[in-house]
Amino acid sequence: MDTFYLVVAGGGGALIVCQFLAGVFGLIGEHEVGTDHGVQGDAHTGDNHGQSHTSNWFLGILTFRSISAAITFFGLGGLTARYYSENEFSSFFIAMLSGCAALYLVAMIMKTMYQLKADGTVRFERALGQHGRVYLTIPGQKKGSGKVTLNLQNRSVECLAVTAENELSTGSMVKVVALLGPNLVEVAAIPG
Protein backbone atom coordinates (compact mmCIF):
# COMPACT_ATOMS: atom_id res chain seq x y z
CA MET A 1 0.00 0.00 0.00
CA ASP A 2 2.94 2.34 0.68
CA THR A 3 4.08 1.98 -2.92
CA PHE A 4 0.58 2.84 -4.18
CA TYR A 5 0.48 6.05 -2.14
CA LEU A 6 4.00 6.95 -3.25
CA VAL A 7 3.12 6.48 -6.94
CA VAL A 8 -0.10 8.51 -6.56
CA ALA A 9 1.70 11.35 -4.74
CA GLY A 10 4.48 11.35 -7.33
CA GLY A 11 2.01 11.37 -10.23
CA GLY A 12 0.00 14.23 -8.73
CA GLY A 13 3.18 16.16 -7.97
CA ALA A 14 4.35 15.64 -11.55
CA LEU A 15 1.02 17.07 -12.80
CA ILE A 16 1.46 20.14 -10.59
CA VAL A 17 5.03 20.67 -11.84
CA CYS A 18 3.86 20.30 -15.46
CA GLN A 19 1.11 22.89 -14.86
CA PHE A 20 3.64 25.28 -13.37
CA LEU A 21 6.08 24.87 -16.26
CA ALA A 22 3.32 25.21 -18.84
CA GLY A 23 2.21 28.44 -17.16
CA VAL A 24 5.78 29.79 -17.05
CA PHE A 25 6.28 29.10 -20.76
CA GLY A 26 2.87 30.48 -21.73
CA LEU A 27 1.31 27.19 -22.81
CA ILE A 28 -1.67 27.63 -20.50
CA GLY A 29 -4.06 30.50 -21.19
CA GLU A 30 -6.65 32.02 -18.91
CA HIS A 31 -9.41 29.74 -17.72
CA GLU A 32 -12.85 30.55 -16.50
CA VAL A 33 -12.60 29.39 -12.90
CA GLY A 34 -15.79 29.25 -10.92
CA THR A 35 -18.11 29.40 -13.89
CA ASP A 36 -21.48 27.82 -13.51
CA HIS A 37 -21.52 24.36 -15.05
CA GLY A 38 -25.13 23.74 -14.13
CA VAL A 39 -27.53 22.90 -16.93
CA GLN A 40 -30.12 25.59 -17.28
CA GLY A 41 -33.27 25.51 -19.35
CA ASP A 42 -34.48 28.10 -21.79
CA ALA A 43 -35.62 31.10 -19.78
CA HIS A 44 -38.22 32.00 -22.38
CA THR A 45 -40.02 28.67 -22.30
CA GLY A 46 -39.93 28.15 -18.55
CA ASP A 47 -37.95 24.89 -18.71
CA ASN A 48 -35.76 25.86 -15.77
CA HIS A 49 -37.83 23.84 -13.24
CA GLY A 50 -36.52 25.83 -10.29
CA GLN A 51 -32.85 24.86 -10.63
CA SER A 52 -30.52 27.27 -8.90
CA HIS A 53 -27.10 28.32 -10.12
CA THR A 54 -25.50 26.55 -7.18
CA SER A 55 -27.16 23.17 -7.79
CA ASN A 56 -23.97 21.69 -9.23
CA TRP A 57 -21.37 23.40 -7.05
CA PHE A 58 -19.27 20.23 -7.05
CA LEU A 59 -18.81 20.41 -10.83
CA GLY A 60 -17.74 24.03 -10.39
CA ILE A 61 -14.80 23.04 -8.21
CA LEU A 62 -13.53 20.31 -10.53
CA THR A 63 -10.63 21.87 -12.36
CA PHE A 64 -7.37 20.37 -13.50
CA ARG A 65 -5.52 22.24 -10.76
CA SER A 66 -7.82 21.11 -7.97
CA ILE A 67 -7.83 17.50 -9.17
CA SER A 68 -4.02 17.50 -9.38
CA ALA A 69 -3.82 18.81 -5.82
CA ALA A 70 -6.35 16.22 -4.64
CA ILE A 71 -4.33 13.37 -6.21
CA THR A 72 -1.11 14.65 -4.68
CA PHE A 73 -2.54 15.10 -1.20
CA PHE A 74 -4.34 11.77 -1.38
CA GLY A 75 -0.95 10.11 -1.83
CA LEU A 76 0.78 12.27 0.77
CA GLY A 77 -2.01 11.72 3.32
CA GLY A 78 -1.87 7.97 2.80
CA LEU A 79 1.93 7.95 3.09
CA THR A 80 1.78 10.00 6.28
CA ALA A 81 -0.84 7.69 7.81
CA ARG A 82 1.19 4.60 6.89
CA TYR A 83 4.31 6.24 8.39
CA TYR A 84 2.48 6.50 11.71
CA SER A 85 1.54 2.79 11.47
CA GLU A 86 -2.16 3.23 10.69
CA ASN A 87 -3.95 0.20 9.27
CA GLU A 88 -4.94 0.10 5.60
CA PHE A 89 -8.55 1.15 6.18
CA SER A 90 -7.72 4.18 8.34
CA SER A 91 -4.82 5.19 6.07
CA PHE A 92 -7.18 5.09 3.08
CA PHE A 93 -9.73 7.19 5.00
CA ILE A 94 -7.04 9.74 5.92
CA ALA A 95 -5.87 9.79 2.29
CA MET A 96 -9.41 10.41 1.04
CA LEU A 97 -9.93 13.15 3.63
CA SER A 98 -6.63 14.81 2.63
CA GLY A 99 -7.49 14.61 -1.06
CA CYS A 100 -10.99 16.05 -0.60
CA ALA A 101 -9.66 18.86 1.59
CA ALA A 102 -7.01 19.74 -1.01
CA LEU A 103 -9.59 19.63 -3.82
CA TYR A 104 -11.90 22.01 -1.98
CA LEU A 105 -9.18 24.39 -0.75
CA VAL A 106 -7.46 24.73 -4.12
CA ALA A 107 -10.81 25.25 -5.87
CA MET A 108 -11.82 27.96 -3.40
CA ILE A 109 -8.43 29.68 -3.65
CA MET A 110 -8.61 29.68 -7.46
CA LYS A 111 -12.19 30.96 -7.39
CA THR A 112 -11.16 33.78 -5.04
CA MET A 113 -8.19 34.66 -7.22
CA TYR A 114 -10.40 34.74 -10.32
CA GLN A 115 -12.72 37.24 -8.63
CA LEU A 116 -9.75 39.60 -8.26
CA LYS A 117 -9.38 39.76 -12.02
CA ALA A 118 -10.03 43.13 -13.66
CA ASP A 119 -10.79 43.45 -17.35
CA GLY A 120 -8.94 46.77 -17.70
CA THR A 121 -11.56 48.32 -19.95
CA VAL A 122 -11.82 52.08 -19.57
CA ARG A 123 -15.39 52.99 -18.68
CA PHE A 124 -15.75 56.21 -20.65
CA GLU A 125 -19.04 57.06 -18.93
CA ARG A 126 -17.01 57.71 -15.76
CA ALA A 127 -15.47 60.77 -17.42
CA LEU A 128 -18.50 62.92 -16.58
CA GLY A 129 -17.51 65.40 -13.88
CA GLN A 130 -13.80 64.58 -14.11
CA HIS A 131 -11.17 67.29 -14.24
CA GLY A 132 -8.54 67.30 -16.94
CA ARG A 133 -6.05 69.41 -18.82
CA VAL A 134 -6.31 70.72 -22.38
CA TYR A 135 -3.76 68.94 -24.57
CA LEU A 136 -4.59 70.60 -27.92
CA THR A 137 -6.37 73.98 -28.05
CA ILE A 138 -10.16 73.68 -28.12
CA PRO A 139 -11.93 76.22 -30.39
CA GLY A 140 -14.77 78.15 -28.72
CA GLN A 141 -18.54 77.95 -29.34
CA LYS A 142 -18.28 74.30 -30.51
CA LYS A 143 -16.65 75.38 -33.81
CA GLY A 144 -14.22 72.48 -33.70
CA SER A 145 -12.57 70.03 -31.39
CA GLY A 146 -9.36 69.87 -29.48
CA LYS A 147 -8.01 67.29 -27.09
CA VAL A 148 -7.99 66.88 -23.34
CA THR A 149 -6.17 64.50 -21.07
CA LEU A 150 -8.23 62.94 -18.27
CA ASN A 151 -7.35 60.58 -15.46
CA LEU A 152 -9.83 57.68 -15.73
CA GLN A 153 -9.46 54.53 -13.66
CA ASN A 154 -5.89 55.43 -12.71
CA ARG A 155 -4.73 55.91 -16.27
CA SER A 156 -4.23 58.89 -18.49
CA VAL A 157 -6.80 58.98 -21.29
CA GLU A 158 -6.76 61.37 -24.22
CA CYS A 159 -10.05 62.27 -25.91
CA LEU A 160 -11.57 64.79 -28.26
CA ALA A 161 -13.25 67.77 -26.63
CA VAL A 162 -15.48 70.71 -27.56
CA THR A 163 -16.60 73.69 -25.51
CA ALA A 164 -19.54 76.06 -25.66
CA GLU A 165 -17.41 78.75 -24.02
CA ASN A 166 -14.52 80.78 -25.43
CA GLU A 167 -11.43 79.08 -26.81
CA LEU A 168 -9.51 76.99 -24.25
CA SER A 169 -5.74 77.07 -24.68
CA THR A 170 -3.27 74.25 -24.11
CA GLY A 171 -2.64 73.65 -20.42
CA SER A 172 -5.99 75.01 -19.22
CA MET A 173 -7.76 73.04 -16.49
CA VAL A 174 -11.24 71.87 -17.53
CA LYS A 175 -14.16 69.84 -16.22
CA VAL A 176 -16.17 67.38 -18.33
CA VAL A 177 -19.78 68.58 -18.43
CA ALA A 178 -21.25 66.22 -21.04
CA LEU A 179 -20.49 63.04 -22.96
CA LEU A 180 -21.18 63.58 -26.65
CA GLY A 181 -19.83 60.37 -28.15
CA PRO A 182 -17.61 57.37 -27.54
CA ASN A 183 -14.48 59.55 -27.48
CA LEU A 184 -15.94 63.07 -27.48
CA VAL A 185 -16.67 65.20 -24.42
CA GLU A 186 -17.88 68.71 -23.77
CA VAL A 187 -15.76 70.63 -21.29
CA ALA A 188 -15.94 73.87 -19.39
CA ALA A 189 -13.06 75.90 -18.00
CA ILE A 190 -12.32 75.66 -14.30
CA PRO A 191 -11.85 79.15 -12.87
CA GLY A 192 -8.63 79.54 -11.08
Protein Blocks (a to p, Z undefined) as FASTA:
>chain_A
ZZmmmmmmmmmmmmmmmmmmmmmnopaccddehiafbdcddfklopnnopafklmmmlmm
mcfklmmmmmmmmmmmmmmmmmnopafklmmmmmmmmmmmmmmmmmmmmmmmmmmpcehi
acfklmgopacddfbdcdehhlaccdddddeehiacddddddfbdcddehiacddfbdfb
fkbccddddeZZ
